[in-house]
Amino acid sequence: MPDWRDEIERRVRGQVTRDAPLAQRTAIRVGGPADLLVRPVDPDDLAGLLRACRELRVPSLILGGGTNLLVADHGVRGVVLKLPPGFGAEDVRGTRLVLSAGAPTSRLVARAHERGLVGCEFVAGIPGTLGGTVAMNAGTRTGEMKDVLRQAEIATADGSGWVPAAALELGYRTARLPPGGVVTRIEVELHEGDVAASAAQMKADVDHRRATQPLDRPTFGSTFRNPPGDHAGRLMEAAGLKGHRVGNAAWSTVHANFVVNLGGASARDVLALVNLARSRVREGFGITLEPEVRLAGEFLADEGLE
């Protein structure tokens, strides 16, 4: 019986890699391989890939910058799809910028400042891709994507089109994308302003982050969403979790809400820490912490999120 991967390779013009290692493609450097890693070359190639996955009943996962993603030690079955940085045509429309979803977040700031535009200072230092910032409504204490996003181009197996930001229901670290939808481009609206002041604000924010977060080791960033009226890190530190280690993963001694990979950590190690934190905070404070981190791949029966 023909391997479904043969059929995908036959239909796709972009780069296709079998049994592709994923650990080094994630921020925390954990996880097994993907059955097939595909980089479509253009929107038509992406549409063909999505149709092939549907017709062959092959699951697919969108991989941005690999932040906020925990890949199972046993890897990911099906297709892992990654857009190249220059995927889709970019454009400028006055104070509106159209950018590729596969581009790193830093491109938004660079393109804005080239044109004397400000208003996206909150993305400074946020890792990952612009598509990921929409999917997670990424942000910091100074703002989030919903403040500047006007619309997103989204591709599905049935075609692609622009979707207004309001229809995505952007909330705290969440967005409602169509099932199987892939963000391919984004349109943001900024405003003219003092670029030097904008750059100074971003430097101050990045310096603050470096002083208060463990950026010297592989990490997701924040593991849990902040519950209403409180901070996950405060609750976790009060529960005695700061510095707690399982295998080669640990809750950071710098910021309790950050898991760090001490070297050679497994997804099983990380999940054990996540479940321990949820259990202790629930028992101690009656609050169930909700992860920002997504689980991807083939986890064993005893490895799930409790």
Steps between C-alpha positions, in 0.01 A plus 500: 500500500648840403623718787290818538828687518577397141175663387569822696850519351355451152254787539711760684762712327658633818754340732389167651698319773417159642553420870605859558639577849286763674679562830735762356202668331329568833592764755541250783702255286288196586317238292523224243479506119220584260389235252522769234613864520377707206592854395261601219655731248201731439125536574401261220739239635355547849145457370602179327659370819191574709277329246729198491494472880120508496465249219754261650365555853843599626514726809693824474666735747609858435850577631590866538803592705446203731422716802223390738520150352583173673568219252462143627812288544350254250461775242211619286300278267396650169614826342671787679464811286740793522470814291825654373572857622415660164179309437241726333540849354562785745354846448469849649169687502559833671523421871401138435760228447434161338761247612569131457377283787816293468722799578652545846331752728801729466402572140192690614712744699761532224244573227311742725805705595619513137179691427490717811221298659458407865246319713636145498754539780346209694645244253859588593668184621200273438638190324332308220325601179236757416249226429559365847445842655152500347419139595594575862409871504851547630584800712666646806406744771514780239259357242394202289428410139131582519601865552650527151364211289239598242469174308675171434523297182411142582534195278298179530452197277210689339698812410631816662373846583528796734319475833431814710672505838162526675398162356805337660369584850846589628517463877761445767753273322227357277355535150223314323636378166302290252558123552818408318560863407850633437578871544700596191514882521400767748397863461570736787423868542750722675549877515771755431712592799840537662701199387790580735267506800341178380841331476595626848178360648560163338857487629376573851238224472756249371747594775226452760415159355863392504526596866181323608479195271735202442593578142839327529346151467247339264151587624143546376462839657204510737360149545163594654255780434453743785169429678263798538633745757819308574828376351583137435862557601400639839272204570766251394769662711263502798444128438872435532559416135776745415811300412320163523659248264379186324764323295675763290221758513428746779285796599737793471656659807466836322127481417283218636271490194783407262606140436866480402677217320815433701638286218349185355154545652216284372139591436415259781715706740327822394149354527577371849590855605188645338270249668673546836446877481134462409448258789678707765339830404157337483545343842650811658289775345201338331617630160557281195780644292440492124805441278605736224702208367350270235568127498581345164560143399475147629490511880455177693189434709674603824665810355199725440405826662324429831 
